Amino acid sequence: MDISIIPQPIRAQPWGIILLLVVLSGFGFAILYSAAGGSVSPWAGLHAARFTVFLIMALVISYMPESLFRFSALPVYVILLLMLLGVEILGQVRGGSQRWLELGFMRIQPSELMKPGIVLVTARFYATLPRGMIRGWAAIWPLLVMMGLPAALVLLQPDLGTTLTICIGAVTVAFLAGLPMRLFVGASAAAAVAIPLAYLFLLEPYQQRRVSTFLNPENDPLGSGYHITQSKIAIGSGGIDGKGFLQGSQSHLDYLPEGHTDFVFATMAEEWGLIGGLAVIFAYFLLLRWGWRLSFNAPNRFTKLLAGGLTMTIFLYAAINMMMVMGLAPVVGIPLPFLSHGGSSMMTVMICIGMLMAIDRQLRQRPGTSTFS
């Protein structure tokens, strides 16, 4: 087919990454359809509708100029901080956590939006900081303030997993900006010393149980270790090629808790087996490789830092979730992008995708540049 007959606005779309997202989300639709016993209600249909809306949102974001990202970084950060403060004052309590704001037409989780928000504001800060100051105190204390304020508010909700994701996103941007390696080595050593103290004096009792359950889930298989034990059973029972579509007994008989949200990977692995799991991991690999290529080839310091931080945010979603359901990390309530049922997390990831698409569009306007292959 002569591509010249295809309108330029259609040809200009990043079809490679769009197709990858559609395949991943479509697989998520099938998993949620099966988790509901062969019905699009209540999860699969809503999942497809949300993806369609948020994909359009990402495409709109992709047309925004880089200057708008730079200009909006600090205002967006301040608004998100005020929303986190609003959660503490007016937020809804569900499952013992106070994480949501009810806006009437929708319920939103501001801590999710802070994940790309912290990347945006730290990238803006380090892009404007003179290179001669990058190894001094002037490059460190603003990072601690920008990262510490939302981390403290999210920790109060309490949400340890999202707190860690926010901090790692900001630290990733600082690392890419060129802060001295000794700071990261020293911070890692200090964290290693502080972890036992944090476990004893900062974590809530239920968070302490999650850590002890992670270290020894068989100690209480019908109590605190129930989620991870059932998740391992579901993944192991899938074998190489799985039990087959709509044949997952662990999820269909309600042995597997949260099989449509945090533990959706276990639901998938039971029916699609090791082959399905590797296919999902390969899809995330392609997505992350695209993001890192954008960071590597970005035309300026701001977009380089922004692309790197956003890609790390998506990586943390996928890596922490899959490690969590396989018993390689404590259960912290992180959804799996494009597969888990959940509006705030999908919106957050698609905001990241939209900004990456904007950098991709800027790069593809340069002759001879390939961003997804």
N, C-alpha and C positions, 0 to 999 in steps of 0.2 A: 504494500500500500504506500502511495506517495504521501509522506507525512505533511507535505505542504498544504494539503486540502483540509488538514485538521487545524481548527482555529488556534492561534498562538497562545491565548490564555490557558487553553486546555493542555497544549504541549508543554507549557512552562511549569506545570505542576510536578512535584517530586514523586512520580508514580511508583518508583521503587520502594520508597519508605511507606507510602500510602498503602500499597499492596501488602507489605509485611504487616502493618497494623491491622488491616482488614482480616488477614488470615489469623493472626493471633486472637483478635476479638471474636472472630467467627468460631474459633475453637473454644473460646470461653463460653460463647452462646451454647454450643453443644454440651459442654460440661454442666452448665447450670440447668439446661433442659433435662439432662439425665438426673441431676441431683434433686430435681423437683418431681421425679418419678415419671418423666416423659411429658412434661407440660411447660409451656412458655411462661406460665404464671407460677410463682410470683417473681422469679428472678430473671429468666432468660430474655423475655420480651423487654423488660425495663433495661437490661444490660445493653441490648441492641439499640434501643432508642437513645440511651445516654451516649453510647459511642458515636452514633450518627451526629448528634447535636455537638458533642465535644470535638469531633473531627472537623466539623464546619468551623467551630470556634478556633481550632488550631490553624486552619487555612487562613482565616481572617487575620490572626496574629502574625502569620508568616509574611503578610504584606506590610506590616508595620515597619517603619524605618528604624535603623539602629539608634538614631538620635532620640527617638521616643523612649526606647528602653533606658537610655542613659538619663534622660530628663525625669522619667517616672520612678527611678530606682528608690530614691529617698522618700518621696510621698507615699509610694506603695508600702514601703517598710513601716512607716509611721502609722498608716491606716491599719495594717495588719497587727501592729502592736496594740493599738486601741481596741481592735476586735478581740485580741487575746485577753485584754483587761476586761472587756465586756463579758467574756465567757466566765471570768471569775465572779462577776457581779450578777449577771442575768442568765448565765448558761444553764442548759438543761442537764440534769443528772440522769445518766442511764448506765446500768450495770456497775454502779459505784464510782463512775468517773463523770466529771463535769467538763465536756469537751465541745458542746454544740451550741450554736446560736440559732434560735428560731426566728426566721425572717418573715413568716407568714406564708409566702408562696414556696419557700424551700427551707430546709435545715442545712446549715453549713458548719464545717469544722475548720476554723481559722488556722489551727496548728498545721493542717495539711498545706494550706496556701503559703504558710511561712517557709516551707521547704524551698520552693523556687524564689521566694521573696528574699531570703537571706543570701542566696547565691547572687541575685541581682544587685543587692546593695553592696556586698563585699567586692564584687567585680568592679562596680562603679568606683568604689573607694580606691582600690589598688591600681586601677587604670589611670587615675588622676594623680596618684601619689608620685612625686619625683623619684626616679630610680635611685638617686643618691641617698634617699631616706628609707629605702626598703629594708635595710638591715638594722634600723634603729628602733628606739622605743616608740617613735611616732607611727610606726607601722604595726605595732603590737596592741597598744591599749585601745585604739578604736575597734580592733577586731574583737577584743574581749568584751567591750561594751555592746557592740552590735550582736554578738553571739550570745552573750550572757543574759540580756534582757528577755528575749523570747524563750530561751532555754529555761530560765527560772519560772516564767509564767506557765509554760507547758508542763514543767515538772510538778507544778502545784495541782494540775488537773486530776490525777497524775497520769502522765503518759511517758514512760521512760524510753520506749522505742522511738517515738517521734522526737524527743529531746536529743537523743543520740544522732538521729538523722540530720537534724538542723545543725548540730555542732560539726558533724563530719563534713557537711556541705560547705560550711564557712571555712573550715580548716583546709579543705581541698583547694579552694580558691586561693587561700593564703600560701599554700605550698606551691601552686602553679605560678603565683606572683613572684616567688623567689625569696621568701623569708629564709633565714639561715637554718640549715638542717639541724644544728644543735638544739634549736628551740623545739623541734618536733621530737627529737630523741629525748631531751629532758622532760618534755610534757608526757611522753609515753612512759618514762620511768616513774614520774610522779603519779601518773594514773595507776600504774601497777601497784604502787605503795598505798594509794588512797582507796583502791577497790575494796579491801577488807574493811576499812573504816566506814566507807559508804554503805557497805552491806549491813553493818551493825547499827549505824546511827542515822542514816538518811533514807534507806528504803522502807516502804510500807511493809507490813507483815505479809501481804499477798505477793509483793514483789520478791521478798526473801524466799517465799515458797517456790516461786518460779525458778529462781536460781538453784535452790537445792534440788528441785525436781529435775532441772536440766542436768545436774551432776549425777543424779541417781533416780531416774523416773520409776524404776521397778520397786522403789521403797514404798510407794503408795499408789499402786496401779488403778485402784478404784476411786481415788480421791484426787489429790493434786497432780498425779501423774497420768490421769485418765486420758486427757487430750493427746499427749504425745505418744502414749502407748497405743491408742487406737489408730493414730496417724501412721505409726510404723507398721501396724498390722495391715492397714489398707494398702500402703505402698508395697510391702513385701508380698502380699497375696496377689498383687497384679502380675508378678513374674516378668518375663521378657516381653510378651505381647499383650498382657492384660486379660481381664475376664470378658471383655467385649462391651460395646456401647449399650447402655441401659442395664448392665448386668452387675453393677457394683453393690454388693450386699452390705458393706460397712456403712455406706452413705444412705442407701435406700432403707435400711432397717434402723437408722438413727443411732448407730453405734459411734459414728464419727461426728463429734460436735463441730459446729461452724464449718461444715463441709462446703458451703457455698461462698464463704468469705475467706477467713485467714487460712483455712485448711483445704482450700480448693485444689491445691496441687496434689494432695493425697487422694482426693476424690477422682482426679484425672488419672493418677498413676494406677489406681486399682482397676480402672476400665481399659486404659491404654498401655499400661505396663512401662517397662524400661524404654521401649521405643518411643512412646509418647512423651516421656520425661525428657529424653535426649532431644527430641524435636523441639520441645518448648525451650530448652536451654540454648539450642542452636539459633532459634529465632531471636532470643534476647542477645545472643552474641552478635548477630548481624546488626541489631538495633544499636548496641553499645559501640560497635566498631564504627558505625556511621557517625555517632556523636563524637568519638575521639578523633576521627579524621577531620571533622569540622573544627575541633579545637586546634589540631595540629596545623591545619591550613588556613585558619582564620586570618583575615587581613589586618587586624590590629589587636592591640593588647586587651581591650575591653571584650571583644567577641571571643578571643581565645580563652580568657578566664571564664566568661559566661558559659561557653559551650562545655568546657571541662567540668565546671561545677554542676551544670544541669545533667550532664551524662552521669556523673557520680551519684546524683540524687536518684535517677532511674535505676542505676546499678544497685543502690542500697535497698530499694524496694524489693527487687527480684532476689538478690543474694540473701538478705536477711530472712525473707519469707521462706525460701526453699531450704535454707539451713535450719530454720525453726521447725518446719514440719518433718524434717528428717532427724531431728534430735541433735543437731550440730550447733544450735544456739538456743538461748532461753526463749520461751514463748513471750513475745512482746507486742503482739497485735498489729503486725504489718501486712497489708493486703498484697496480693500478687497482681501486678499491672496487667490489664486487659483480660484477666481470667476471673478475678474475684468480683463478687457483687459489692458495689459501693460507689456512691456518687462523688464524694469529696476527693477520694484518692484518684479516681479516673480523671476528674477535672484537673487535679494537680499535675498528673503525668502528662495530660494533653496540653497544659500550659507550657510545660517544659518542651514537649515536642513542637509546639507552635513557635517558640522562640528559636529552637534549633533549626526549624524549617526556614525561619527568616534569615539566619546566618547561611544556611544552605543556598537560599535564593541569591543572596549577595555574592556567594562564591561562584555559583554557576553562571553569573553574569560576566565572570572573568574567562576569557577564551582558554580552552584546553584544560579546564578544571573539572575533574570527575569526583563526585562526593558520595555516590552509592553504587557500588559494583561488586 
